[in-house]
Amino acid sequence: MTADRPHDFGTGTDAGTGTGTGPHHLGTAEGTGPHLGTDEDSGTGIDTHDGAGRGFGTDDGAGIGIGTASGTDAARGGEITAIADAETTGTTGVKSIAPPGAETTGTPGHPARPGSDSGGGPGGGILGRAHRALTLGIISVVSLVAFEASAVNTAMPVAARALDGIGLYAFGFSAFFTASLFAMALAGEWSDRRGPLGPLFSGIAAFGTGLLIAGAARSMGMFIVGRGVQGIGGGLVVVSLYVVVGRAYPERLRPSIMASFSAAWVVPVIVGPLVAGTVTEHLGWRWVFLAIPALILLPLVVMLPALRTLPRTRPASAGGVRQVLGSRRCLLALAVAVGACLLQYAGQHPAWPALLPAAVGLALLAPGIVRLLPRGTFRAARGLPSVVLLRGLAAGALVAAESFIPLMLVTQRGLSATLAGLSLTGGGLTWALGSYVQSRPRLEPYRERLMGLGMLLLALAIALVPLALLDGVPAGIVAAAWTIGGFGMGLNISSAGVLLLKLSRPEEAGSNSASLQMSDALGNVTFVGLGGVLFVAFGGGEIAAHASAAAAASGVADHSVAFVAVFATMALVALAGAVTTCRLK
């Protein structure tokens, strides 16, 4: 055990020397004699030889001590307790003095708070008294985003055909992710400098505004603009929620709250496609977008009182709007977003004039990405860089494949928008199941292996989808495959969030959360864009915008190659993610 922060007590290589075989050693490594600051013994006491007393500086925090490394200690009899980050190898001294009989918890960088649910107190979980309101608020926000995502996937093929925009189909998705990429960097800077409340509520407002623009669009171009505004809102919201989790929940509850993120998708993925399909077929696709903003008020009402109880962030000296927007990180993210747009445009317009936007896009994209993500991300350096990289590979492969599934089922198999959307429902259910599995404490030592298994399951699921293009294979193969992929994503995505917070210092939680979400968005932009390029290159853009379902179904052979190219590529991306899991620690 190494002390990598100042003022550490009780590490085996920090203060003092020797192995503890003599009396009164300070900072011994083995602790076979009486000492202060053991590295291995649990609860070794002063002037004892068997470790039965209360110790100072124990490694696992089983005793009452100064500078324990586990992050939470029971406070007994008014003893001084130390709350430290479990992910650090050293501790940072005394944090608080608890009254007799109180229970204290600490999150990285924050003092212990009496009356929390560190132990078996009245608020013993994410739905306990201490965290219930905030948890319900978070679930409400995630459910809103989930409902929008499932509804849009269902309505998008109809909207693109109605606006004569099949050739720009992929832009309807990538515009959201490209804009969110910039917004995530903005949210990270904003949260670190002024706290997460500003970006959270601004994001919810932008999300609703984008829905209204998309629903009222009269052209595919305006529709794409609306999706971009939605993306700004989504990027602000998702990073802010990660920062809220890091500040409001002790480490032992974070796997559970991450699992609740996935559980919040269960009802929306069941109800969303059915509602969106019914509305699309009977009222029109526009109402899928125009009706959702009415649901925004519920998360606001539920979450606001709980958020007011969070520790206030003292504004940084350079924490104004101009300073945040003009920060190096935000400017780099803007360059990346513009570069991604230019590259995708050039990819879908394969002609000599497209070389100029392609070159400009690459010049903006490449340097910005390298500087925005943790050093070593693109070479899969061990630890945090590989966590960030894996998130982009997993999310990009899934979203790119999922974006083309409804289009394939509507145009190649003649399914209705409702049935095409429902084919994705099973994936949402098993995603929640996989997320629940990864949150079990007994599986914590195997988290990296679970993530590798998850990526293999995702690759298998994507590879099975194009079988629906074969004669004699029922379209239901897609639904079956997506239940496998959803379980794999549940194992993977929630675990990535847990590992990120575990590897982040308190003052870096905002920027690292933004890096994780930016990798997610960058993966979506890159692979949805690549999917769009492949789809058009192999003839998929020739699907008639207003062709009837029966006519489209009769032309399976004409466009099946375009869909196979997309799904085969994304299966390979998922396999690359499985290899990356070997570098997580």
Secondary structure by P-SEA (a helix, b strand, c coil): cccccccccccccccccccccccccccccccccccccccccccccccccccccccccccccccccccccccbbbbccccbbbbbbccccccccccccccccbbbbbcccccccccccccccccccccccccaaaaaaaaaaaaaaaaaaaaaaaaaaaaaaaaccccccccccaaaaaaaaaaaaaaaaaaacccaaaaaaaaaaaaaaaaaaaaacccaaaaaaaaaaaaaaaaaaaaaaaaaaaccccccaaaaaaaaaaaaaaaaaaaaaaaaaaaaacccaaaaaaacccaaaaaaaacaaaaaacccccccccccaaaaaacaaaaaaaaaaaaaaaaaaaaacccccaaaaaaaaaaacaaaaaaacccccccccccaaaaaaaaaaaaaaaaaaaaaaaaaaaccccccaaaaaacaaaaaaaaaaaaaaaaccccccaaaaaaaaaaaaaaaaaaacccccccccccaaaaaaaaaaaaaaaacaaaaaaaaaaaccccaaaaaaaaaaaaaaaaaaaaaaaaaaaaaaaccccccccccaaaaaaaccccaaaaaaaaaaaaaaaaaaaaaccccc
